[in-house]
Amino acid sequence: MFVSYKWLQDYIDLAGVTADELAEKITKSGIEVEGVEVLNEGIKGVVVGHVLECEQHPNADKLNKCLVDLGAEEPVQIICGAANVGKGQKVAVATVGAILPGNFKIKRAKLRGEESNGMICSLQELGIEAKLVAKEYSEGIFNFPQDTPVGEDAMALLNRDDQVLELGLTPNRADCLSMIGVAYEVAAILGKEVKLPSPEASNAEETAADYISVTVEAKEDNPLYVAKVIKGVKVGPSPLWMQTRLMSAGIRPHNNVVDITNYVLLEYGQPLHAFDYDRFGSKEILVRRATEGEMIETLDDVKRELTSNHLVVTNGQEPVALAGVMGGANSEVQSDTTTVLLESAYFAGVSIRKASKDHGLRSEASARFEKGVDPNRVRIAAERAAELLEKYADGNVLVGSVEADTLAVEPAIVSISLNKINRVLGTELSEEQVKEIFERLQFEVLVDNGQITVTVPTRRGDITIEEDLIEEVARLFGYDNLLKTLPVGSSTPGHLTPYQQKRRLVRQYLEGAGLYQAITYSLTNVEKATQFALDQREPVRLAMPMSEDRSLLRLSIAPQLLEVLKYNVARQMDHLSVYEIGSVFLSNGSDVLPEEREHLAAAITGLWQLHPWQGEKKPVDFFVLKGILEGLFAKLGLEKDVQYRQAKVDGMHPGRTAEVHLNGEKIGIIGQVHPSVQKDLDLKETYMFELSLKAILEAAVEPLQYQAIPRYPSITRDIALVVDQEKVAGDLQTIIVEAGGTLLKEVLVFDLYEGERMEAGKKSIAFSLKYFDPEKTLTDEDVTKAHEKVLTALEEIAGAVLRG
């Protein structure tokens, strides 16, 4: 809400309070003032000039040579390029030495050989936004009314010697979406009285009921509809002061009829609409729900299809307005309009919000109806507009109004004890102080033995319960006056849970390993929702998705991380490693909330190490990512409980993918992204893993035990085994570990051979076995005995043969 400081003074005495001081007081009372704009900041030397002569520049086709009276002894010559400049006009002139927006200084100059002593200005050149300038002056200079005195300060006449406060209103403070509403608020803050307009129109001899009737079918959506008729209207420009006030509030002037409805909208917060009575099409107003497929062409020349959820104003047959949102083009007030049918109504916010959202129409009127207007201002706003139409459009207001009234609104009555107010706020306010605060707000208040009963006016529809009254007392007493107190009672210092500590450890480790954290959307599309999912379920669909690409809850994080790689690779970031800790969502049925599980995923591509000086480049591979994962498990104390098993997963390379198992249960996958998927994403070799973080962090871990460094030497034996090609090294390693007994401490694979000298269908895998005893020096006999058991087990269980 933009509030003109000068306009506000029509309703309240602001003597001694500057705009900046007022902004600070309003902010301290609970409504944030986001800024105070000085409209003529940095501008000076602009006056009203009278164009005495205007002729074409002798040396330029698109320039005019003007003789302009500035109220000084002698007129001056000014060269002007505006196409609409002409003799007899009153215009804004920046004199020599004047300063315009952008610190643009006006100097004497010669244009094509002719002297120019100043500049005839458009409103845009005076700092007014183009979208706020009336269409007739959107290109070219602005013309003042002919009775404007020459030499007067043009900025003052344009109301630019004003300051505008921008209020950041929360949805509950709809009462301040009007100048009078803001005046009530400021009056309460300053402890002053509000001066309200007293509209009085001299009625004509005819009555409005002779010209129009009102019927409302949708009474819940429109409990009150008021219609007035004004004849003999002359459509033309509205008074300059009204135009400038509208522009200060962010509304573009059109003509006197439309400007008056907008002016009253800003003044009272009550939206109005003016119909051309002669174009209305009947003597009947019928307010109803639209029928399915019914059409209306609105004022923006767009044809819109309606549904039964939309409220329309009709002439008994066809819609003439989308109620509370926008009028119809078929009854628009135009330059030849002589009789105006004025609408002032109370529309329910829900139906207005529905129509506004469905048609993408957000207007000043719809915004107010959605948040709630004061039902007791519907009639007075109509009377105010009628008075202004009589005064500034030469209208004759017909006697009375035609109404359809089923509205039953009573002021809210809320009671609260003085004790509760003081207990909640930590204050020691007296009954008199609390009563005085409510009286400043112009609430009726009754105090009886510590019980305070407040009758809340209808303009403050946000106050319905005790807590609302406490808030009003607190903000007008002053939040900065509330005492600072420490809470009483025992308290315990906050700390991280074991789960949170481990999650933080995971982040620290991965970032230390060179991975960057990514945060991606939890919403995805049909194609990616189940891709790489550890637990395949039907994805959860949103009831109202923002788009099809964000319509489902994800079952896996990995697809989003691959999109992160794709985005960065497309921007010449070729070497990437990212991880994310986030939630996936598992459906439990249509009527049950989904289960939310925390996963850990990572993806890497490009080079893992790059040392240009040494000429060393190491591209990422499966074992780089597996090494990172093994380091993480070691950090969490799970290295002995984790196994990797070869697997086939859709979207992953069939020969470079493994399942990750923890204590025999699958907790994730690791491997290379399938080449076809890589190609679709324009990626080179890319590797990823995804794990159930919940399973990892909640796994039981044995207490950490330290072992002494061995004092005795170890003995290493290497073996090369010939086995079937289908045999997995991990299975062979398990057999070796189980057979090796207590002396076998370490088993490593160090070679794989499948060359031409190997028998068909066979391969050679070499292992290095380390034996030692912490209590003594091993002998060859001790090692040979244990080693023979290993070889026997390999031959019997796996059919392995020592390679000769």
Residue, then its C-alpha position, 0 to 999 in steps of 0.5 A: m500500500f502506497v500512502s501519500y503523506k500530503w493526502l493523509q493530512d486530509y484525514i489527520d493532523l500531522a503537524g510536527v511529525t515528518a514523513d520519516e518520523l511517521a514511518e518509524k512510528i508506524t513500523k514500531s506499532g507493528i506495520e512495517v514501512e518498507g521505505v519512504e520515497v521523496l517524489n521530487e528528490g534532487i529536482k528543482g527549477v521546474v515551473v509552469g510556462h505558457v507557450l505563446e508561439c510555436e513554429q517549426h524549427p527552420n533547420a529541422d523537421k522534427l523540432n519546434k521553436c517555441l516562445v514561452d512565458l515563464g512569468a518573468e519580464e520577458p518570454v524565452q525561446i525554447i527548442c522542443g522536439a515533442a510532437n504534441v507541443g502547441k501554441g496556448q498550452k500550459v506546460a512544465v518547463a525546466t529553466v536554465g540551471a534546473i536539475l532533473p532526475g539523474n542529476f541532469k542539469i539544464k543549460r543554455a544551448k544551440l540546437r541546429g543554430e537556434e538558441s534554447n533557454g530551457m526544456i519543455c518536459s514530459l512527465q517521464e522526464l520529471g521522474i514519473e513512471a511511464k506506466l502511471v502517465a495518462k495515455e494521452y500524455s504517454e508520448g510527448i509533453f504534459n499539458f496543465p489546465q488552462d487556468t494554471p498560473v504561469g511561473e508556479d512551481a510545476m512539481a508542487l502542482l503535480n503533487r511531486d512535493d510529496q513523500v510516499l510511505e510504502l506499507g508492507l501489509t500482512p494479509n490480516r491488516a486489510d483495514c490499512l488498504s485504504m487512506i482512511g484505514v491508515a488514518y485510523e491507525v496513525a490516529a491511534i499511534l499519535g493519539k489524534e482524531v480522524k477527520l472523515p469526509s461527509p459526502e452530500a450530493s444534491n439529488a435530482e428529481e428522479t429516483a434510481a429505482d425508476y431506472i434499475s432493479v437489483t436481484v441477487e441469486a448467489k446471496e452467500d457470494n454477494p450479500l449486499y449490492v448497492a446501485k446508484v444512477i448518475k445522469g448528465v455525466k460529461v466524461g473528461p479528464s479528472p482534476l489534476w490533484m486527483q490524477t496526481r494522487l492516483m499516480s502517487a498510489g501507483i494507479r494510472p489516470h484514465n478519465n473523471v469517471v474511472d478516476i473517481t471510482n479508483y480514488v474512492l477505492l483508495e480512500y475507503g478501501q471499497p472497490l466500485h465499478a461504473f457501467d455505461y447505463d445506455r450500453f448496459g442492455s437492460k434495466e435489471i442487474l442480476v448477480r449470479r454464478a456463471t454457467e459452464g462455458e459462458m463467455i465474457e469479454t473483459l475490459d482488457d479485450v480478452k474473451r474468457e470462458l467461465t465456470s460455475n465457480h465464478l460470480v458474474v454481474t449480468n443485465g439479466q441475460e449476459p454477463v457485464a462484469l466478472a464480479g469483484v475482478m474486472g468489468g466487461a467491455n460491453s458496458e465500459v464507460q467511454s467518452d460519449t457516456t452520459t449516464v453512469l450506473l454505479e456499483s458498490a457491493y460486498f463480495a465474498g473473498v473466496s469466490i473473488r479469489k477463485a475467479s482472480k486465480d483462474h483467469g490470472l487477473r490480479s486487480e486492486a479491487s480483487a486484492r481487497f475483496e480477497k482480504g476482506v472489505d468493511p461491509n459498513r463502508v459499502r453505502i458510504a463509498a457509493e455516496r462519496a463517489a456520487e458526490l465526486l461525480e456530481k462535482y467533477a463530471d457535472g452529474n445529476v445524482l438520482v434520488g436514493s439507491v437500489e439495493a439487494d441486502t441480505l447482509a447480517v454483520e455485527p461487530a465482534i465483541v471480545s472480552i479479556s481480563l486485565n490480569k491476562i493482558n499483564r501476564v502475557l505481556g509481562t507488564e503492570l498496565s492499569e485499567e485506565q491505560v488499557k482502556e485508553i489504548f482501545e479508545r485511541l483505536q476507536f473501539e468501544v470498551l467497557v471495563d468492569n472489575g478487571q474484565i475488559t469487553v471490547t466491541v470491535p468495529t467491522r473495519r477491523g475484521d482481524i480481531t476476533i479472539e483474546e490474543d488479538l486484543i493482547e496484540e493491539v495493547a502490546r503494539l500501541f503500548g510499544y514493543d520497545n517498552l516491554l520489559k526484558t525478562l529471562p525465562v524462569g525454570s530449569s533448562t538443559p543445554g542443547h546438543l546434537t543427537p547421535y544421528q545428527q553428529k554422524r550426519r555432520l561427520v558424513r558431510q565433513y568427510l565427503e567435503g574433505a574428500g573433495l565433493y561439493q554439497a548440492i541441494t536439489y528439488s524433491l519434486t521430479n517428473v514421471e521419467k526420473a521419479t523411479q530411476f535408480a530407486l533402492d525401493q521400487r514403489e509407486p511414486v507419490r503425485l502432488a494434488m496441485p503440481m506447479s508443473e509436470d516436471r515437478s509433479l511427483l515426489r522422488l524415490s531417488i536422489a541420483p537423477q537430480l545429481l546427474e542433472v547437476l553434472k549436466y548443467n555444469v558440464a554444459r558450462q565448461m565445468d568438466h571435472l565434478s564431484v557432488y553429493e547430497i543428503g536429502s529425503v526420498f518419499l515412499s508411498n504407503g497407499s493413496d490415503v496414507l502419508p508417504e514415508e520419508r527416508e534420508h538418503l546419501a548420494a554422490a556423483i563424479t565425472g572427469l578427472w580425479q587428479l590433475h597435475p599439469w606440471q608433471g603431466e599427470k592425469k587420473p580420470v575417475d573410475f569405479f575404484v575412486l568412488k568405492g575408495i571414498l565410500e570405504g573411507l566413509f565406512a571406516k570413519l563410521g566404524l562399519e568397514k568390517d560389516v559392509q560387502y559389495r556384490q555385483a549387480k545389474v541395475d536399470g540405467m547402470h553399466p552392467g559390468r561396473t555396478a554393485e550392491v552395497h550390503l550392510n550386515g547382509e542387508k542391501i542398503g544401496i548401489i554403486g557403479q558407473v552410469h549406463p553409457s546410453v544414459q551418459k550420452d543422453l545427458d552429454l556426460k563422459e564416464t560418470y560414477m555414482f552411488e546412493l545409500s540409505l543414510k538412515a540404515i548407515l547412521e542407525a547401525a550398531v557399532e562396536p565400541l572402538q578398541y585399540q590394538a598395540i603395534p605388532r612387535y613381531p614380524s609378519i610373513t606374506r604369501d602370494i597365491a595365483l588361483v585359476v578359477d572359472q571366469e564366473k567366480v567373483a573375487g569377493d567370494l574367494q576372499t571370503i573363503i580365504v578369510e574363513a579358512g585362514g584362522t587367527l593368524l591371517k590378518e590381511v587379504l588383498v587382490f593384486d592381479l587379474y589375468e585373462g590372457e591368451r595363455m589362459e585356458a578358455g573359460k578360466k581366469s587367474i586371480a592373485f591374492s596377497l596373504k599376510y600372517f602374523d602373531p602378536e605374541k611371538t615370531l611366526t615360523d615357516e611351519d606355523v604359516t605353512k600349516a595355516h596356508e595349507k588350510v586356505l589352499t584346501a578350502l579354495e580347492e574344495i569350495a571354489g574349485a580353484v587351482l594354483r597356477g603353475 
